[in-house]
Amino acid sequence: MPVRLETDTIGMLLTDVSRLLRGAFDRRITASGLGVTPGEARALIQVAATEGIKQAEIAIKMGIEPMTLSTYLDRLEGLGLVERVPDPCDRRAKNVVVTDKADTLLLDIRKEVRDLMDQVTLGLDAEGLEALRASLKGLRENLHQLDRCASSDKKSASE
């Protein structure tokens, strides 16, 4: 008899919710007529949230390849929504910043995301939403800690 795995574990639920949320976001941005692709919208959100961050770090945060991000940023830069500026600490690196022109689009994206999240969280009261937010922040911190430990272990092993 084949092994059956549970589908309602926290890991499986988070995976499913993440996939479904990304799909809903993509459909909403595509249908919104904002003039950017879902990937470009996600990149713009990351740049706005982490103003002045290196391209490589944005790609890591988004979980995409640097070349994919570069394509998104090229288009956003062409639209005048972001700029690549020299990193003050590393002459070889470029940091990405949003321009004033991005403000209107960012507000429109935020409205789309808020409307989507209102639908997604339907039935949760303020207390439930705050508990969910706190739990997810805790999980995120635990995962960051695991990443830091894994990075330290790799570094120690290569020395």
HELIX and SHEET records of a PDB file:
HELIX    1   1 ILE A   10  SER A   32  1                                  23    
HELIX    2   2 PRO A   38  ALA A   49  1                                  12    
HELIX    3   3 GLN A   55  MET A   62  1                                   8    
HELIX    4   4 PRO A   66  GLY A   78  1                                  13    
HELIX    5   5 ALA A  102  VAL A  120  1                                  19    
HELIX    6   6 ALA A  126  SER A  158  1                                  33    
SHEET    1   A 3 ILE A  53  LYS A  54  0                                        
SHEET    2   A 3 ASP A  90  VAL A  98 -1                                        
SHEET    3   A 3 VAL A  82  ASP A  87 -1                                        
END                                                                             
